[in-house]
Every structure is written in C-alpha cells, then in structure tokens.
C-alpha cells in the first residue's frame, strides 16, 4: 500500500488535479467542446450560445482558465478565449504513465 500521499497530493500532480476537477462539470465540458481548432471566441459569443446566465458562464469559464485549459487575450474592450490543449495532453500523459508504470 502506498501511503505517501494520504495527506496531500504531490506538487507535480496539482495541475492534473485542477484539470480533472474542471472537467468534472458537464457544463465546463460543453464549454470546451464548442471550440474549433485554433479558434478564439469572445465571452459574449460563448455566453450567447448557452441558456444559462452570464454569471454562470463566467464562473465556469474562470474555472477552466484557472486549470489553464483556456487562454485569455484582451483586444480593446473584448476578451478572447481559446483552448489550451497542452495542459490537458500533459495531464493525460501523466495519468497514462502512472497507470502503466506504477499500478
């Protein structure tokens, strides 16, 4: 039995945990799935697509940004978001490595 991680997650896994926590919501999954390859969308464009409130949209977008799954760019008054797939790929590789080498 591995007991090293009973009290806290290893530092190297904190980003992985944030990503899986962010992906735990069907709303956030839907928000990510609307992006085309290399597409940037404004917050307004995203909010207009869904039936939930702008406040709800902003909350879920912020969770995705905090997990580094969305990148933000400001141009004047507009805020553009785009998918950042690298952290997701890294998290999946870490999980795959763990499952093939340590379990």
Secondary structure, 3 states (H helix, E strand, C coil): CCCCCCCCCCHHHHHHHHHHHHHCCHHHHHHHHCCCCCCEEEHHHHHHHCCCCHHHHHHHHHHHHHCCCEEEEEECCEEEEEECHHHHHHHHHHHHHHHHHCC
